[in-house]
Amino acid sequence: MTRPLSRGQGLSPLLALLLSGAALAQSPATSPAASSASPEVQQRAQRFYAQVCARCHETGIGPVITGRNLPAAFYVTMARSGLNAMPAFRLSDIDDPTLQALGEYLSKTPAPAQGAQR
């Protein structure tokens, strides 16, 4: 279930993010080596999702963020910028390589089954 966006604070960053996502969709793909993380970084990213993101995004507090076919850059920008009730995550919270791997993980992960969400 998606949540509607409210007017006010946060819509300008969202618009910029959507425009950058459209530009990314039209740009040529980067090489797999440039976008693939080491297994250790991938594990850190998945652990961060399970320990931090899933608390809101799999319990009905925040919108479901998997299964939306969004580019990894969307998730990276949202995590660094924050939006509405979602806080911005600093480098001290999650480093850039782990955040990039998290974005890639989320862009490829299907949405949870309907009954799985609480």
Legacy VTK file of the C-alpha trace (Angstrom):
# vtk DataFile Version 3.0
C-alpha trace
ASCII
DATASET POLYDATA
POINTS 118 float
0.000 0.000 0.000
1.473 3.335 -0.955
1.039 6.446 1.102
0.061 9.756 -0.517
2.572 12.567 -0.351
1.535 15.618 1.573
2.050 19.145 0.359
4.802 21.144 1.901
8.221 20.183 3.037
9.886 17.456 1.021
8.165 17.778 -2.335
10.990 19.754 -3.968
13.593 17.058 -3.197
11.133 14.471 -4.470
10.671 16.336 -7.737
14.437 16.605 -8.162
14.758 12.913 -7.408
12.119 11.949 -9.946
13.769 14.076 -12.602
17.166 12.557 -11.853
15.594 9.094 -12.016
14.175 9.879 -15.442
17.604 11.019 -16.581
19.170 7.829 -15.232
16.609 5.713 -17.052
17.603 7.339 -20.338
21.359 7.202 -19.759
23.412 4.219 -20.892
23.904 1.502 -18.307
27.099 1.471 -16.324
29.365 -1.524 -16.454
28.529 -4.326 -14.022
31.939 -3.958 -12.373
31.215 -0.319 -11.546
27.935 -1.114 -9.799
28.607 -4.444 -8.109
29.680 -4.505 -4.484
31.779 -7.082 -2.703
29.911 -9.878 -0.914
30.800 -8.276 2.443
29.281 -4.930 1.429
26.192 -6.681 0.051
25.768 -8.485 3.377
26.133 -5.204 5.301
23.477 -3.635 3.067
21.024 -6.490 3.585
21.690 -6.439 7.329
21.057 -2.657 7.405
17.733 -3.173 5.637
16.689 -5.920 8.059
17.761 -4.002 11.181
16.825 -0.430 10.220
14.636 -0.049 7.117
12.328 -3.011 7.696
11.257 -1.625 11.091
9.101 0.901 9.249
8.884 -0.304 5.660
7.676 -3.826 6.459
5.396 -3.020 9.391
3.006 -0.512 7.842
4.608 2.572 9.399
6.276 3.568 6.134
5.411 2.592 2.565
6.630 -0.694 1.119
9.864 0.131 -0.715
10.559 -3.183 -2.423
8.986 -4.394 -5.641
8.606 -0.901 -7.094
11.052 -1.230 -10.013
12.885 1.934 -8.982
16.552 2.519 -9.811
19.152 2.134 -7.067
19.883 5.872 -7.305
16.332 6.611 -6.133
16.871 4.717 -2.876
20.302 6.285 -2.352
18.922 9.799 -2.777
15.913 9.131 -0.547
18.111 7.692 2.194
20.511 10.649 2.123
17.770 13.307 1.790
14.920 11.879 3.828
11.292 12.723 3.061
8.409 13.636 5.361
8.701 11.349 8.425
11.672 9.388 7.060
14.956 10.699 8.417
17.992 11.408 6.277
20.771 8.891 6.908
24.250 10.380 7.366
27.569 8.859 6.355
28.018 7.929 10.014
24.792 5.877 9.765
25.598 4.075 6.504
28.633 4.565 4.269
28.326 5.244 0.538
29.351 1.766 -0.732
26.888 0.076 1.628
24.134 2.530 0.709
24.754 1.933 -3.002
24.578 -1.829 -2.410
21.368 -1.299 -0.421
19.877 0.652 -3.321
20.795 -2.148 -5.725
19.340 -4.736 -3.341
16.054 -2.823 -2.998
15.765 -2.216 -6.734
15.910 -5.981 -7.347
13.903 -7.251 -4.359
10.232 -8.123 -4.946
7.545 -6.715 -2.670
6.613 -8.857 0.325
3.578 -11.091 -0.063
0.294 -9.419 0.932
-0.116 -11.537 4.059
3.495 -11.006 5.116
3.055 -7.317 5.890
1.828 -6.596 9.418
LINES 1 119
118 0 1 2 3 4 5 6 7 8 9 10 11 12 13 14 15 16 17 18 19 20 21 22 23 24 25 26 27 28 29 30 31 32 33 34 35 36 37 38 39 40 41 42 43 44 45 46 47 48 49 50 51 52 53 54 55 56 57 58 59 60 61 62 63 64 65 66 67 68 69 70 71 72 73 74 75 76 77 78 79 80 81 82 83 84 85 86 87 88 89 90 91 92 93 94 95 96 97 98 99 100 101 102 103 104 105 106 107 108 109 110 111 112 113 114 115 116 117
